[in-house]
Amino acid sequence: MAKYFDTVTFLLIISSGHAFAGSRIKTSSISTRLASIAPFKFGLEENLQATKGLQPEPLYRHFAAISAIPRASTNEAAVLEYLKEFAEARGFEHASDSVGNLVIRRPSRFGSSTVLVQGHVDMVTEKHTSSPHDFLKDPIRLRQIKNSEGTWLAATDTTLGADNGIGVAAALALLEEPEDAELPPLECLFTVDEETGLTGAQALDVKALGLEATTMLNLDTEEWGTLYFGCAGGGKSTMDLPLDREAAPPPGWRAMELVVSGLMGGHSGINIHEDRGNAIKILVRVLDELSGLSARAASLQGGDKHNAIPREASAVVWFPPGASKAAVEAAVSGARSFLREEFANEAGLAIEVRECVRAPAPYSAEAHERLLQLLQVLPSGVIKYSHVCPGLVETSTNIASVKLTASGAQVVSSTRSSFKEALEATRRSIASAAKLSGASCEADEAYPGWAPNPASPIISTSKRLLGLMLPGGEGGVEVIAIHAGLECGLLAEKVNSARGGKLDIVSFGPTIKGAHSPDERLLLDTVPPFWDLVKGVLRDIALAK
């Protein structure tokens, strides 16, 4: 593995020309053996071409590099090895904890307090159904696209990974700044497995990492011009529903497959207030329309990630001899018509009936009813808006996935709230629905929210500097909480518990749309000012008397 990453570093050097002039990199340690890494070399070269000419150059160069390295959640070993070699080649100290969280330290000639710059290395792995992309092997392929809003960086048929690859790339670019740059001492913290439940942050070992910072910049939010000073907590509920099957399909019955596809999907926190279609809920609506034909499911599955709104779902359904194909298609057509009208925001919504040659035996009539009833009564969407912050979703829940198990079906719901009590009350209602349907329900340990601190010094500094960059001045800067699970709350809890005191945090980032879906894209015009704000805030801290 080390040989591969020496090579990637080498490729970065030869591809960036003068970009490393005057840096502290130790080129003597770099291997030039390229033969064994053709896919990564190809991905890197393609990504560097896609980002050619974009500014800031160091940030995009690093984003092109980490995009060429597969970094699915829980499979971050390769990108972590790259980061370690990056640090060692430049003579920077680094440390890891037992779960893989990594910190790289950059010293400073300024006597200011240390600042923690944080992002997560993993990415959501969503792709179009037709894409052959393997997230464990293939590089993300970058491309530029244009629309009425501007020019964007996107990926080919997959999630882009700007969430949070841009934050990681920004931290690497900071580490690579000239030695005389006006920066405070930095602890660049790269956390693992954020996207599957903040598990890296939950297991973070402050002592093993030797964290000393009292101020933190989290670079994992997605709306340029906005500062975030609070976030929701959240947790998963996993339901296991036992389902009996018939020994064999009843004589004369016919199996068909129902497929819901083409939905926008998106982040189950950030996009939940937009009332986007949930493919699982829509599929259940279609199945309910087919109840008059005595249809019985043999399988039902959809969704994949706990923090994404499902874009696709499918079911294999058996129909008795009296239910003709024309009758089935007519019922589905009627459902398609009113669902498209109801979800007018889902321009790509498709509901198809397909022939099914081989299918498992149907569930018993009683099991079929229990499965549909559970999915019908489970809440999914906004539960409550905040009375204190107008427009802020306070509590929500999302049916994230349904998959087949040996004994029946497993359903996962993801719940978020600004208040722990409201979070747990919602999860208790989910457990009650599960119990009524005969399912067990296990709630994981919820992660904490990040309580807003209006008197935060780092918020004040960031707001002042951001105001200088926006037409409306400081008065035009939005300072808000976000209905999503940032790592800030957990990290503050860990650091404060280990050291005492209070970690002062701000979160901001460039504009990213379509996160957690293959439509994910980064608005290029927002990246240079984002980079300027990062450096400006750090300069202000470094020069503070």
DOMAR-146784 format. One line per field, with one value per residue (C-alpha): z, y, x. Coordinates in nm, 3 decimals. Example, Ala and Ser with C-alpha at 12.3 -4.5 7.8 and 13.67 -1.06 7.14 Angstrom:
2
z	[0.780,0.714];
y	[-0.450,-0.106];
x	[1.230,1.367];
***
This chain:
545
z	[0.000,0.086,-0.261,-0.416,-0.211,-0.269,-0.635,-0.598,-0.428,-0.713,-0.966,-0.785,-0.806,-1.175,-1.261,-1.068,-1.209,-0.995,-0.736,-0.482,-0.527,-0.190,-0.005,0.257,0.070,0.076,-0.286,-0.219,-0.053,-0.358,-0.574,-0.948,-0.997,-1.180,-1.336,-1.055,-1.006,-1.351,-1.237,-0.983,-1.218,-1.483,-1.232,-1.104,-1.449,-1.557,-1.241,-1.275,-1.629,-1.511,-1.252,-1.464,-1.424,-1.125,-0.825,-0.558,-0.738,-0.427,-0.300,-0.633,-0.682,-0.350,-0.422,-0.755,-0.572,-0.294,-0.548,-0.726,-0.405,-0.308,0.034,0.111,0.475,0.678,0.387,0.445,0.497,0.157,0.188,0.546,0.427,0.163,0.428,0.651,0.366,0.281,0.638,0.652,0.317,0.459,0.802,0.989,1.306,1.289,1.524,1.498,1.745,1.753,1.501,1.246,1.317,1.213,1.316,1.130,1.309,1.146,1.370,1.348,1.408,1.575,1.945,1.907,2.032,1.828,1.590,1.497,1.127,1.082,0.808,0.747,0.488,0.396,0.143,0.067,-0.212,-0.430,-0.804,-1.086,-1.126,-1.470,-1.347,-1.317,-1.072,-0.786,-0.490,-0.337,-0.646,-0.890,-0.872,-0.872,-1.218,-1.198,-1.463,-1.499,-1.581,-1.641,-1.568,-1.504,-1.160,-1.281,-1.340,-1.114,-1.042,-1.045,-1.087,-1.361,-1.247,-0.877,-0.572,-0.598,-0.248,-0.206,0.118,0.277,0.033,-0.013,0.360,0.355,0.049,0.213,0.520,0.302,0.114,0.448,0.556,0.229,0.269,0.277,0.611,0.657,0.600,0.859,1.018,1.382,1.495,1.323,1.418,1.101,1.216,0.962,1.103,0.967,0.905,0.947,0.692,0.857,1.195,1.305,1.441,1.402,1.610,1.862,1.921,1.901,2.154,2.247,2.449,2.176,1.922,2.162,2.072,2.230,2.022,2.187,1.859,1.573,1.210,1.081,0.699,0.640,0.562,0.217,0.173,0.100,0.283,0.585,0.917,1.126,1.504,1.593,1.456,1.529,1.713,1.572,1.589,1.401,1.474,1.325,1.299,1.221,1.103,1.080,0.773,0.683,0.322,0.142,0.071,-0.300,-0.518,-0.533,-0.861,-1.148,-0.972,-1.166,-1.041,-1.155,-1.038,-0.940,-0.961,-0.834,-0.962,-1.082,-0.754,-0.639,-0.309,-0.118,0.239,0.493,0.713,0.480,0.220,0.446,0.452,0.071,0.085,-0.170,-0.255,-0.049,-0.288,-0.015,0.089,-0.275,-0.348,-0.049,-0.184,-0.515,-0.337,-0.141,-0.471,-0.577,-0.264,-0.451,-0.682,-0.383,-0.460,-0.223,-0.201,-0.217,-0.156,-0.092,-0.076,-0.127,0.004,0.108,0.332,0.670,0.594,0.242,0.121,-0.086,-0.460,-0.572,-0.440,-0.584,-0.495,-0.643,-0.624,-0.693,-0.845,-0.854,-1.187,-1.187,-1.193,-1.556,-1.661,-1.805,-1.470,-1.288,-1.535,-1.514,-1.133,-1.149,-1.416,-1.192,-0.900,-1.121,-1.232,-0.888,-0.739,-1.014,-0.945,-0.570,-0.612,-0.882,-0.759,-0.868,-1.245,-1.294,-1.096,-1.275,-1.168,-1.384,-1.404,-1.525,-1.606,-1.344,-1.462,-1.130,-0.793,-0.437,-0.304,-0.176,0.186,0.361,0.345,0.712,0.668,0.361,0.558,0.851,0.621,0.445,0.767,0.928,0.633,0.612,0.974,1.019,1.012,0.745,0.694,0.906,1.249,1.386,1.300,1.557,1.733,1.816,1.475,1.202,0.913,1.101,1.111,1.475,1.450,1.154,1.066,0.743,0.640,0.506,0.389,0.367,0.287,0.286,0.567,0.615,0.843,0.684,0.639,0.811,0.816,0.919,1.018,1.088,1.328,1.397,1.645,1.809,2.140,2.287,2.445,2.114,1.940,2.183,2.185,1.807,1.832,2.093,1.850,1.587,1.836,1.912,1.543,1.511,1.811,1.676,1.353,1.533,1.472,1.715,1.729,1.841,1.882,1.865,2.095,1.968,1.891,2.055,1.886,1.892,2.113,1.963,2.148,2.032,2.230,2.049,1.969,1.656,1.529,1.585,1.399,1.111,1.078,1.066,0.798,0.594,0.605,0.426,0.140,0.093,-0.068,0.239,0.478,0.821,0.842,0.543,0.707,0.814,1.137,1.177,1.311,1.065,1.068,1.002,1.205,1.205,1.407,1.601,1.893,1.945,1.905,2.150,2.398,2.361,2.384,2.668,2.868,2.822,2.887,3.052,2.909,2.605,2.242,2.038,1.697,1.368,1.056,0.697,0.344,-0.026,-0.192,-0.253,-0.394,-0.419,-0.142,-0.085,-0.441,-0.787,-0.848,-0.594,-0.733,-0.612,-0.723,-0.845,-0.789,-0.415,-0.362,-0.389,-0.132,0.094,0.080,0.145,0.451,0.589,0.554,0.674,0.997,1.065,0.987,1.230,1.504,1.426,1.443,1.747,2.031];
y	[0.000,0.242,0.207,0.302,0.617,0.723,0.698,0.907,1.177,1.156,1.191,1.500,1.654,1.590,1.693,2.021,2.164,2.452,2.405,2.255,2.515,2.610,2.344,2.117,1.793,1.525,1.417,1.163,0.932,0.915,0.607,0.629,0.275,0.331,-0.003,-0.151,0.144,0.203,0.264,0.524,0.685,0.708,0.849,1.106,1.222,1.250,1.440,1.678,1.751,1.812,2.063,2.225,2.602,2.608,2.819,2.776,2.534,2.351,2.276,2.136,1.939,1.765,1.707,1.547,1.319,1.199,1.152,0.902,0.696,0.490,0.611,0.460,0.470,0.200,0.156,0.456,0.274,0.376,0.748,0.750,0.595,0.866,1.136,0.984,0.976,1.333,1.433,1.231,1.364,1.715,1.642,1.698,1.508,1.289,1.059,0.817,0.664,0.305,0.361,0.547,0.914,1.102,1.436,1.613,1.902,2.209,2.433,2.811,3.100,3.280,3.234,3.215,2.938,2.619,2.579,2.251,2.226,1.929,1.725,1.361,1.144,0.909,0.973,0.855,0.595,0.643,0.581,0.556,0.205,0.169,0.262,-0.019,0.190,-0.008,0.224,-0.015,-0.015,0.265,0.631,0.902,1.060,1.438,1.654,2.010,2.088,2.412,2.519,2.842,2.873,2.855,2.609,2.309,2.023,1.688,1.318,1.073,0.878,0.877,1.094,1.350,1.322,1.699,1.612,1.621,1.587,1.964,2.010,1.750,1.911,2.255,2.119,1.963,2.292,2.473,2.227,2.295,2.675,2.836,2.820,3.197,3.199,3.390,3.084,2.975,2.630,2.383,2.045,1.911,1.638,1.382,1.169,0.836,0.683,0.999,0.908,0.586,0.746,0.965,0.655,0.796,1.100,0.883,0.675,0.967,0.939,1.291,1.165,0.934,1.214,1.469,1.738,2.077,2.325,2.549,2.668,2.455,2.517,2.243,2.255,2.027,2.248,2.321,2.671,2.949,3.273,3.099,3.027,2.735,2.738,2.443,2.112,1.836,1.515,1.186,0.810,0.501,0.261,-0.087,-0.301,-0.672,-0.801,-1.181,-1.280,-1.621,-1.740,-1.983,-2.314,-2.246,-1.996,-2.076,-2.250,-2.011,-1.707,-1.477,-1.274,-0.921,-0.667,-0.313,-0.057,0.302,0.505,0.846,1.032,1.309,1.145,1.364,1.423,1.310,1.612,1.899,1.810,1.668,1.994,1.991,1.702,1.500,1.164,0.864,0.568,0.320,0.520,0.568,0.196,0.113,0.356,0.167,-0.169,-0.036,0.053,-0.309,-0.451,-0.479,-0.732,-0.953,-0.891,-1.034,-0.933,-1.181,-0.917,-0.545,-0.351,-0.001,0.258,0.197,0.470,0.569,0.939,0.947,0.976,0.658,0.723,0.372,0.080,-0.240,-0.525,-0.867,-0.917,-1.221,-1.181,-1.439,-1.573,-1.321,-1.025,-0.977,-0.796,-0.522,-0.478,-0.456,-0.202,0.001,0.017,0.113,0.373,0.532,0.540,0.682,0.961,1.086,1.035,1.244,1.513,1.490,1.493,1.757,1.838,1.489,1.536,1.204,0.985,0.653,0.362,0.052,-0.296,-0.557,-0.925,-1.150,-1.494,-1.626,-1.519,-1.649,-1.769,-1.492,-1.396,-1.525,-1.291,-1.201,-1.135,-0.920,-0.707,-0.663,-0.552,-0.294,-0.171,-0.115,0.086,0.281,0.391,0.465,0.842,0.982,1.352,1.664,1.607,1.960,2.300,2.518,2.793,2.975,2.968,3.020,2.778,2.543,2.179,2.079,1.709,1.472,1.107,0.920,0.561,0.502,0.141,-0.189,-0.508,-0.879,-1.101,-1.475,-1.443,-1.151,-0.784,-0.526,-0.163,0.124,0.468,0.764,1.031,1.381,1.651,1.962,1.823,1.489,1.442,1.498,1.264,0.984,1.047,1.003,0.688,0.551,0.609,0.416,0.132,0.129,0.102,-0.183,-0.364,-0.336,-0.500,-0.780,-0.645,-0.600,-0.257,-0.165,0.199,0.274,0.523,0.867,1.118,1.460,1.783,2.094,2.359,2.712,2.967,3.320,3.463,3.247,3.440,3.234,3.300,3.673,3.669,3.462,3.679,3.998,3.862,3.703,4.034,4.198,3.950,3.977,4.261,4.304,4.332,4.172,4.225,3.997,3.702,3.423,3.248,2.943,2.592,2.304,2.006,1.757,1.554,1.736,1.594,1.920,1.815,1.487,1.641,1.919,1.664,1.450,1.738,1.917,1.596,1.502,1.843,2.062,2.402,2.458,2.407,2.711,2.601,2.743,2.549,2.674,2.560,2.625,2.556,2.187,2.071,1.719,1.573,1.199,1.145,1.109,1.468,1.599,1.902,2.179,2.540,2.651,3.025,2.967,2.782,3.076,3.291,2.985,2.937,3.308,3.292,2.988,3.164,3.496,3.351,3.169,3.481,3.682,3.426,3.412,3.790,3.845,4.024];
x	[0.000,0.281,0.431,0.099,0.065,0.425,0.332,0.017,0.222,0.471,0.192,0.069,0.413,0.466,0.110,0.118,0.439,0.557,0.284,0.523,0.795,0.936,0.737,0.886,0.813,1.082,1.096,1.368,1.115,0.889,0.857,0.797,0.665,0.335,0.253,0.043,-0.193,-0.337,-0.700,-0.591,-0.342,-0.612,-0.864,-0.618,-0.516,-0.880,-0.970,-0.678,-0.791,-1.149,-1.028,-0.756,-0.747,-0.982,-0.885,-0.763,-0.533,-0.398,-0.748,-0.867,-0.547,-0.599,-0.967,-0.875,-0.632,-0.861,-1.142,-0.918,-0.894,-1.202,-1.321,-1.659,-1.766,-1.583,-1.340,-1.117,-0.784,-0.648,-0.721,-0.590,-0.264,-0.242,-0.290,-0.024,0.225,0.130,0.223,0.544,0.665,0.636,0.777,0.451,0.364,0.056,-0.131,-0.423,-0.665,-0.792,-1.074,-0.860,-0.931,-0.618,-0.469,-0.187,-0.014,0.132,0.347,0.341,0.577,0.288,0.224,-0.152,-0.377,-0.408,-0.702,-0.867,-0.964,-1.194,-1.355,-1.447,-1.273,-1.558,-1.834,-2.185,-2.182,-2.490,-2.504,-2.752,-2.892,-2.734,-2.384,-2.126,-1.920,-1.763,-1.709,-1.456,-1.234,-1.311,-1.206,-1.472,-1.468,-1.499,-1.667,-1.792,-2.154,-2.343,-2.698,-2.886,-2.727,-2.368,-2.084,-2.059,-1.823,-2.001,-1.923,-2.011,-2.321,-2.223,-2.211,-1.933,-1.791,-1.756,-1.934,-1.681,-1.392,-1.381,-1.326,-1.048,-0.889,-0.903,-0.724,-0.453,-0.413,-0.370,-0.103,0.076,0.078,0.427,0.610,0.578,0.200,-0.004,-0.158,-0.190,-0.074,-0.308,-0.446,-0.609,-0.845,-0.970,-1.250,-1.376,-1.717,-1.921,-2.185,-2.305,-2.377,-2.085,-1.914,-1.563,-1.651,-1.835,-1.521,-1.274,-0.989,-0.876,-0.580,-0.448,-0.470,-0.323,-0.576,-0.505,-0.710,-0.968,-1.126,-1.257,-1.347,-1.576,-1.574,-1.873,-2.172,-2.306,-2.447,-2.200,-2.270,-2.418,-2.249,-2.370,-2.358,-2.581,-2.708,-2.956,-2.884,-3.003,-3.027,-3.144,-3.426,-3.386,-3.699,-3.698,-4.034,-4.079,-4.282,-4.424,-4.421,-4.643,-4.474,-4.525,-4.711,-5.083,-5.182,-5.240,-5.092,-4.862,-4.562,-4.478,-4.223,-4.317,-4.036,-4.035,-3.741,-3.627,-3.674,-3.441,-3.352,-3.111,-2.999,-3.256,-3.185,-3.101,-3.368,-3.640,-3.841,-3.872,-4.122,-3.931,-4.078,-3.964,-3.953,-4.049,-4.354,-4.459,-4.421,-4.642,-4.902,-4.900,-4.929,-5.224,-5.395,-5.346,-5.511,-5.842,-5.675,-5.575,-5.207,-4.945,-4.584,-4.295,-4.030,-4.004,-3.682,-3.552,-3.313,-2.956,-2.814,-2.955,-2.904,-3.048,-3.407,-3.466,-3.466,-3.564,-3.766,-3.907,-4.138,-4.210,-4.586,-4.806,-5.154,-5.435,-5.570,-5.855,-5.618,-5.524,-5.211,-5.432,-5.607,-5.273,-5.136,-5.457,-5.435,-5.067,-5.141,-5.404,-5.161,-4.889,-5.119,-5.221,-4.874,-4.714,-4.972,-4.910,-4.531,-4.510,-4.159,-4.045,-4.021,-3.842,-4.084,-4.131,-4.352,-4.318,-4.467,-4.221,-4.249,-4.094,-3.982,-3.847,-3.981,-3.994,-4.327,-4.554,-4.588,-4.896,-5.193,-5.145,-4.770,-4.837,-5.082,-4.843,-4.559,-4.775,-4.931,-4.591,-4.465,-4.790,-4.798,-4.429,-4.378,-4.148,-4.087,-4.101,-4.253,-4.223,-4.077,-3.900,-4.098,-3.774,-3.601,-3.864,-3.822,-3.588,-3.699,-3.689,-3.776,-3.800,-3.774,-3.705,-3.778,-3.429,-3.432,-3.615,-3.429,-3.501,-3.373,-3.379,-3.683,-3.864,-3.780,-3.562,-3.670,-3.442,-3.569,-3.342,-3.466,-3.326,-3.414,-3.277,-3.403,-3.303,-3.647,-3.829,-3.587,-3.653,-4.029,-4.033,-3.826,-4.067,-4.355,-4.161,-4.106,-4.480,-4.565,-4.318,-4.465,-4.821,-4.702,-4.520,-4.169,-3.885,-3.723,-3.373,-3.274,-2.902,-2.729,-2.827,-2.555,-2.588,-2.679,-2.462,-2.617,-2.595,-2.379,-2.475,-2.179,-1.923,-1.600,-1.531,-1.884,-1.830,-1.497,-1.635,-1.944,-1.735,-1.501,-1.780,-1.968,-1.676,-1.723,-2.101,-2.300,-2.519,-2.226,-2.233,-2.607,-2.651,-2.474,-2.706,-2.607,-2.827,-2.855,-2.886,-3.119,-2.843,-2.599,-2.269,-1.982,-1.952,-2.170,-1.987,-1.643,-1.724,-1.854,-1.541,-1.293,-1.472,-1.503,-1.138,-0.986,-1.243,-1.327,-1.544,-1.448,-1.558,-1.691,-1.810,-1.908,-1.922,-1.852,-1.907,-2.242,-2.312,-2.646,-2.787,-2.570,-2.611,-2.733,-2.577,-2.693,-2.440,-2.259,-2.028,-2.087,-1.746,-1.795,-1.836,-1.507,-1.260,-1.449,-1.485,-1.107,-1.053,-1.277,-1.094,-0.759,-0.900,-1.039,-0.712,-0.508,-0.721,-0.654,-0.282,-0.243,-0.466,-0.290];
***
